[in-house]
């Protein structure tokens, strides 16, 4: 469970910091987004990372709730 949480956290924080970097230009917290997407698509890549992190987190939560019942 902690591995899934870490994965989701990295995706959401990475995507969020990528968006902040593109919009504000000063935050370089987790700049690995630039290595994952082609030049010119950094914002789209960051949005996809945030959405993927939220979706994976929701799916993981759903699976753990189903396993408990």
Residue, then its C-alpha position, 0 to 999 in steps of 0.5 A: x500500500x505504501x508503494x502505491x501511495x508513493x507512486x501516486x504522490x510522485x505523480x501528483x507532485x511531479x505534475x504539479x511542480x511541472x505546472x508551476x514551473x511552466x506557469x511561474x518559471x521559478x519552481x524546480x522541485x521535481x523537474x523530471x517531467x521535461x525528460x518524459x515529454x517532448x519539447x513544447x508539451x510540458x504543460x500537457x505532460x504535467x496535466x496527464x501526470x496529475x490526472x494519472x496520479x489521481x486516477x491511480x490513487x482512486x483505483x487503489x483506494x477502490x481496490x483496498x476498500x473492496x478487499x476489506x469487505 
